[in-house]
Amino acid sequence: MAIKKYYSYCDKLVEDWLSPNFPSTDTYNNDFFLARNNKLKDPKYLDLMPELFFGDPDKNLAVMLNLNPGYGEKDQFSIGKNVVAKRLSKGYSSFAKSFPYLSDPLFHPDATDWWYRRERWIKEDILDGNPDGLHPFSIELCPWHSNSWNEALSGGLKDKRFLAFVENQVLPVISYASKHSTVGAVLSIGKVYCGLYESLGFECKRKWEPECKIQNWPQSPKTGKPKKVYFRYYYSEKYDIKAICIWLWGSNKTPSSSFKDIEQQILNSLKI
């Protein structure tokens, strides 16, 4: 039921976006992220296709919770309204289920590499090789493209309307999708998610960090000190969601392959 409801929400939002009357007054009144009185303000590129999710919630490698799609100068040539309208003729949910960034190399070549690196990280490092051909299931907190939503989110973690939106629209979906994934958990890249999970009532169950003096923790070749990579395991009993928050100091990249053994130890220890 949660997935069908979410599909309807996604299809309706993108249908409105395709309308020649978009954005209307109703858009600004009904869309939380575009409302003029919300606390999560930042410039948004409304000429680009909103990206709510990609992948199959019924069968996927892992769930990836993202902030929102970013912006690049070449986006308008791949995901502008006139370019993608035909692809969306059967509805956004039908289009997005195949994860076109990964399944169709011609969809948006300039963005494909970013997604491919994340998929490779899951397949080759976390799962130590996975030949089944599955893709991740990726969901965006905010569907609209922008450059600076990380900062906007940091200022809105106490916004009750935003947290209610996440609880109603996002958590039921990722709870379902993670139970139908190979990894069995939600993966989030960035420290900002720690604040989000805690604001939503998740409990931090365990930490794997340089200060924990974990055996065989990768060392920096320049300093000889433990690399600054952080892993935290959060759990929501209410939604039965296991989430792993991962961040590198000053970066939203995934850890290098030197953390492959650590990542597999984490998953094994959590019995995921």
Secondary structure, DSSP 8 states (H G I E B T S, - for coil): -HHHHHHHHHHHHHHHHHSTT-S-HHHHHH-TTT-TT-S----B-TTB----EES-TTSBS-EEEES-----TTHHHHHBHHHHTTTTTT-HHHHHTT-HHHH-TTT-HHHHHHHHHHHHIIIIIISS---S----EEEESS-S-BS-HHHHHHTTTT-HHHHHHIIIIIHHHHHHHHHTBSS-SEEEESTHHHHHHHHTT-EEEEEE-GGG--TT--B-TTT-SB--EEEEEEEETTTTEEEEEEEETTB-S---GGGHHHHHHHHHHHT-
